[in-house]
């Protein structure tokens, strides 16, 4: 379980995050939803330890995270913009990754079809294949919490469905997912819990069933508009 408690962040006297508090449910796939500039990326960087908050704390299984090394042991993170080594062949990059992590997932390599591109240089990969390599690095470990920033970027609808299957499979194995995702129609298909952020504030949360009952619509885009307008 992850609890975010009283997180605030100020940049150049501008309040970017304002006293945000919420708890990510166990065994959930939680979507962090909000318009551009809402503060989602800043919040994710703070949760993953890549940025410090001005106030507040992060708890994992009721244990307060005191530094980046503690967070790193618990959370696997795939940023939206992640540079891989362009001159490496895929097989060499993955071999380097396996050695550094001390772990290899043959089934996941097969599922993501990465063996099909093992002899390609990373710089020649399409955006979708590049995204698959990034996803593999996020999944290929034994951490229970996975945070993905725009995981479906670069995929067509069929590929998005395939990647969603992988995420659900990993979730069934007990891994908690937090996704920052702007494709609301797809967020609704894969996530079972939602945190809504706007203008640096946490303005709503809940399951799609709870939100549908509250806002009299089951469409996530309509719910977002109503949440922002209230």
Secondary structure as UniProt FT lines:
FT   STRAND          2..11
FT   TURN            12..13
FT   STRAND          14..24
FT   TURN            26..27
FT   STRAND          29..33
FT   TURN            36..37
FT   HELIX           40..47
FT   TURN            48..49
FT   STRAND          55..60
FT   TURN            61..62
FT   STRAND          63..64
FT   HELIX           68..74
FT   STRAND          75..78
FT   TURN            86..87
FT   HELIX           90..101
FT   HELIX           106..111
FT   TURN            112..113
FT   HELIX           114..117
FT   TURN            118..119
FT   HELIX           122..124
FT   HELIX           127..139
FT   STRAND          145..149
FT   TURN            151..154
FT   HELIX           157..172
FT   TURN            173..174
FT   STRAND          176..180
FT   HELIX           184..190
FT   STRAND          193..198
FT   TURN            199..200
FT   STRAND          201..206
FT   HELIX           208..215
FT   HELIX           220..229
//
